[in-house]
Amino acid sequence: MNHEAIDRTIYGVDPEGKPCEPPASTRERTIGRDQLPLCCPLPEECLWNAHPRVYLPIAATGEARCPYCGTLYRLAD
């Protein structure tokens, strides 16, 4: 097994120059109403082009899961 550190710069860097995290198979995000309409990936994410942009209906139930990457979005109260 290879225990070398992952070079996170291969995933790009954010606007502050910090390396981006690799995509996760599942993750959770809390968003505010000012971020509606909700799309995945979020525009500010480094990997915004990781899969096709999809708009998620979150207002009625308070949560939505992306069918592409599995990210669970929760709406902050």
QUIZIDA-V105757 format. One record per residue. N is the residue number from 1. OMEGA is omega in whole degrees, -180 to 180 (NA if undefined). NEAR is the number of other C-alpha atoms within 10 Angstrom. Layout:
# QUIZIDA-V105757
n->N omega->OMEGA near->NEAR
n->N omega->OMEGA near->NEAR
This chain:
# QUIZIDA-V105757
n->1 omega->-179 near->3
n->2 omega->-178 near->4
n->3 omega->179 near->5
n->4 omega->178 near->6
n->5 omega->177 near->6
n->6 omega->175 near->8
n->7 omega->-175 near->11
n->8 omega->179 near->13
n->9 omega->178 near->14
n->10 omega->178 near->11
n->11 omega->180 near->14
n->12 omega->179 near->15
n->13 omega->179 near->16
n->14 omega->-178 near->15
n->15 omega->178 near->10
n->16 omega->179 near->6
n->17 omega->178 near->9
n->18 omega->178 near->11
n->19 omega->178 near->16
n->20 omega->176 near->17
n->21 omega->175 near->17
n->22 omega->179 near->15
n->23 omega->178 near->12
n->24 omega->179 near->10
n->25 omega->173 near->9
n->26 omega->176 near->11
n->27 omega->-180 near->12
n->28 omega->179 near->12
n->29 omega->172 near->11
n->30 omega->-178 near->12
n->31 omega->178 near->18
n->32 omega->179 near->11
n->33 omega->178 near->12
n->34 omega->178 near->7
n->35 omega->179 near->11
n->36 omega->-1 near->14
n->37 omega->-176 near->11
n->38 omega->172 near->21
n->39 omega->176 near->17
n->40 omega->-6 near->23
n->41 omega->178 near->21
n->42 omega->-177 near->16
n->43 omega->-177 near->13
n->44 omega->179 near->9
n->45 omega->179 near->15
n->46 omega->-177 near->19
n->47 omega->-177 near->18
n->48 omega->-179 near->13
n->49 omega->-178 near->12
n->50 omega->176 near->13
n->51 omega->180 near->11
n->52 omega->178 near->11
n->53 omega->179 near->15
n->54 omega->178 near->14
n->55 omega->-173 near->15
n->56 omega->177 near->17
n->57 omega->-176 near->15
n->58 omega->-172 near->19
n->59 omega->-174 near->14
n->60 omega->-175 near->8
n->61 omega->-179 near->9
n->62 omega->175 near->14
n->63 omega->179 near->17
n->64 omega->179 near->19
n->65 omega->178 near->18
n->66 omega->-180 near->17
n->67 omega->-180 near->11
n->68 omega->-173 near->14
n->69 omega->178 near->16
n->70 omega->179 near->15
n->71 omega->177 near->18
n->72 omega->178 near->15
n->73 omega->176 near->21
n->74 omega->180 near->18
n->75 omega->178 near->19
n->76 omega->180 near->11
n->77 omega->NA near->8
